[in-house]
């Protein structure tokens, strides 16, 4: 994997970059920050998933 193959999650969430091109694409998440940062990311993702539009429910 090269750097140009990586898209930051924030860019996808703001619409600056596209998300996965298909259901077969893989999402990798590197959680190397502080626990509070990880919680903030989870909160933002859940808000985005339940804020309308197409989404999929995932059991956590």
VENVEN-V586343 format. One record per backbone hydrogen bond with DSSP energy under -0.5 kcal/mol. NH is the residue of the N-H (numbers start at 1). CO is the residue of the C=O. Records with the same first field share a line. If there is no record, write none. Layout:
NH: CO / CO
This chain:
5: 2
6: 3
11: 8
12: 8
13: 9
14: 10
15: 11 / 12
16: 11
17: 11
25: 22
31: 29
32: 30
37: 34
38: 34
39: 35
40: 36
41: 37
42: 38
43: 39
44: 40
45: 41
46: 42
47: 43
48: 44
49: 45
50: 46
51: 47
